[in-house]
Amino acid sequence: MIRIGVLISGSGSNLQSIIEAVNAGSIVGEIVQVISNDEAAYGLTRAAGYGISTKVVKHGDYSDRHGFDQELVRVLKESQVDLVVLAGFMRVLGADFLAAFPDRVINIHPALLPSFPGTHGQDQAFVYGVKLAGCTVHFVDEKVDHGPIIIQAVVPVLSDDSRDRLAARILRCEHKIFPHALALYCAGKLQIEDRKVKISGVDESVLENQFLISCPDLV
């Protein structure tokens, strides 16, 4: 069984969706550690409520990113973590961290990569005036929001949308595709070939209908 460590910085709504998928048996894995760089993150309360071990590692306590990353690696290795999941973790991880977990760090981004990388992706998409927005689950590499894409979900941008309504629609899709991507990983169905992620044993027509074209039930 895959041992999962989750890094968070905020409310942990994606963490909640992952916990529920694990408890339902959809993800054949176990969340063994949740770490936040912010002691006030509500996600820590969520995790503790399920008896999951939590840890606060404040980035401000370290003189540089290397020291912060090394402490994260130490805690995760101590917990024998196999897979690292970034669920709203608002810090960039360096090369040393990624080297400790090669092709074993997965992130979710609230935009359709490679468009609109960075901290304010969904807001940038809204301001730009795109007609389709969405979210992306991807492996993490040394560039921000750049690694091989596992799965994406698309939502329409409606004519009367506000930033908040669009963000809420995207978030509901995040809660669907993030656990799904982790389930695929834990089942050994993901393989990276020439930066493309191949998914084995999956009916791609079903995958397309459910995740890649739109989430009509969420409009």
C-alpha positions in Angstrom: 0.0 0.0 0.0 1.3 3.4 -1.0 2.2 5.7 2.0 1.1 9.2 1.2 2.4 12.5 2.7 0.3 15.6 2.0 1.7 19.2 2.1 -0.8 22.0 2.7 -0.9 25.7 3.4 -4.6 26.5 3.9 -8.1 25.1 4.4 -7.4 21.7 3.1 -10.5 21.1 1.0 -8.5 19.1 -1.5 -7.0 17.2 1.4 -10.6 16.4 2.5 -11.5 15.0 -0.9 -8.4 12.8 -0.8 -9.1 11.6 2.8 -12.7 10.6 1.8 -11.4 8.8 -1.3 -8.9 6.8 0.8 -11.6 6.0 3.4 -13.9 4.8 0.6 -11.3 2.5 -0.8 -11.0 4.4 -4.1 -7.4 5.2 -3.4 -5.4 2.1 -2.4 -3.1 4.1 -0.1 -2.8 5.5 3.3 -2.2 9.1 4.3 0.5 8.8 7.0 1.6 12.5 7.3 0.2 15.9 6.7 2.6 18.9 6.9 1.8 22.6 6.7 4.1 25.6 6.6 1.3 27.5 8.4 0.3 26.5 11.9 -3.1 28.2 11.4 -4.0 26.1 8.3 -7.4 24.5 8.9 -6.3 21.5 6.9 -4.3 20.4 10.0 -7.6 20.3 12.0 -9.2 18.2 9.2 -6.3 15.7 9.3 -6.2 15.5 13.1 -9.9 14.7 13.1 -9.2 11.6 11.1 -6.3 10.6 13.4 -3.7 11.5 10.7 -0.3 12.6 12.0 0.3 16.3 11.5 3.4 18.5 11.6 4.1 22.2 11.2 7.3 23.2 9.4 7.4 27.0 9.1 9.4 28.2 6.2 10.2 31.4 8.1 12.2 29.4 10.6 14.9 28.6 8.0 17.4 30.9 6.5 17.0 29.5 3.0 14.8 27.2 0.9 17.4 24.4 1.1 17.1 24.2 4.9 13.3 24.2 4.7 13.2 21.6 2.0 15.6 19.3 3.9 13.4 19.4 7.0 10.4 18.5 4.9 12.3 15.6 3.4 13.4 14.5 6.9 9.9 14.4 8.3 8.5 12.6 5.2 11.3 10.1 5.1 10.8 9.5 8.9 7.2 8.6 8.1 8.3 6.3 5.2 6.3 8.3 2.7 6.2 6.9 -0.9 4.2 9.6 -2.6 4.2 13.4 -1.8 1.0 15.2 -2.6 0.8 19.0 -2.8 -2.7 20.0 -1.9 -2.7 23.8 -1.9 0.9 24.0 -0.7 2.1 27.6 -1.4 5.8 27.1 -1.5 8.1 26.2 -4.4 10.1 23.0 -3.7 13.7 22.9 -4.8 15.8 20.4 -6.7 17.0 18.6 -3.5 13.5 17.9 -2.4 12.5 16.6 -5.8 15.6 14.4 -6.0 14.5 12.8 -2.7 11.2 11.8 -4.3 11.8 11.4 -8.1 8.6 11.3 -10.1 6.8 10.9 -6.8 5.5 14.4 -6.2 2.1 15.3 -7.5 0.4 18.8 -7.5 -2.9 20.3 -8.5 -3.1 23.6 -10.2 -6.4 25.6 -10.7 -5.8 26.4 -14.4 -5.3 24.5 -17.6 -1.6 24.2 -17.9 0.6 25.2 -19.6 -1.6 28.3 -19.6 -1.6 30.5 -16.4 1.0 28.9 -14.2 1.8 30.4 -10.8 0.0 31.5 -7.7 -3.0 33.3 -9.3 -3.7 31.0 -12.3 -7.5 31.0 -12.1 -7.7 34.7 -11.5 -5.4 35.4 -14.5 -7.6 33.1 -16.7 -10.7 35.1 -15.6 -9.1 38.5 -16.3 -7.8 37.3 -19.7 -11.3 36.4 -20.8 -10.9 32.7 -21.6 -14.1 30.8 -22.5 -12.9 27.5 -20.9 -11.0 27.2 -17.6 -10.2 24.3 -15.4 -7.6 22.5 -13.4 -4.6 20.3 -13.9 -3.1 17.4 -11.9 0.6 17.0 -12.8 3.9 15.5 -11.6 6.2 18.2 -10.2 9.5 19.0 -11.8 12.0 21.8 -11.1 10.0 24.4 -13.0 6.8 25.9 -11.5 3.6 24.2 -12.7 5.5 22.6 -15.5 5.8 18.8 -14.9 4.1 16.0 -16.9 0.3 16.3 -16.9 -1.7 13.4 -15.5 -5.3 14.7 -15.9 -7.2 17.9 -16.6 -10.8 19.0 -16.1 -12.5 21.8 -18.1 -15.3 24.1 -17.1 -17.0 26.8 -19.1 -16.6 30.4 -18.2 -20.1 31.8 -18.1 -21.0 35.3 -19.3 -22.2 36.4 -15.9 -19.4 34.7 -13.9 -17.6 36.4 -11.1 -14.1 35.4 -10.0 -15.6 33.6 -7.0 -18.2 31.7 -9.0 -15.6 30.5 -11.5 -13.2 29.6 -8.7 -15.9 27.6 -6.9 -16.7 25.7 -10.1 -13.1 24.9 -10.7 -12.6 23.8 -7.1 -15.5 21.3 -7.4 -13.7 19.8 -10.4 -10.4 19.7 -8.4 -12.2 17.6 -5.8 -13.1 15.1 -8.5 -9.9 14.7 -10.5 -7.3 15.0 -7.7 -8.4 11.8 -5.9 -8.9 10.1 -9.3 -5.3 10.9 -10.3 -4.0 9.6 -7.0 -6.0 6.5 -7.4 -4.4 5.8 -10.8 -0.9 6.4 -9.3 -1.5 4.1 -6.3 -2.9 1.4 -8.7 0.4 1.6 -10.7 -1.4 2.8 -13.8 0.7 5.9 -14.6 3.9 5.9 -16.6 5.9 8.9 -17.9 7.2 8.5 -21.4 8.9 11.5 -23.1 7.1 13.8 -20.6 3.7 12.4 -21.5 1.8 10.5 -18.8 0.5 7.2 -20.1 -2.5 5.7 -18.3 -2.8 1.9 -18.5 -5.9 -0.2 -18.2 -8.3 2.8 -18.5 -11.1 3.2 -21.0 -10.1 6.6 -22.4 -13.5 7.3 -23.8 -14.9 7.2 -20.3 -12.0 9.3 -19.1 -12.7 11.8 -21.8 -16.4 12.0 -21.0 -16.0 12.4 -17.3 -12.9 14.6 -16.9 -11.3 16.0 -20.0 -14.1 17.8 -21.9 -16.3 19.3 -19.2 -18.0 18.9 -15.9 -21.6 19.8 -17.0 -23.1 18.7 -13.7 -21.0 21.4 -12.0 -22.3 24.4 -14.0 
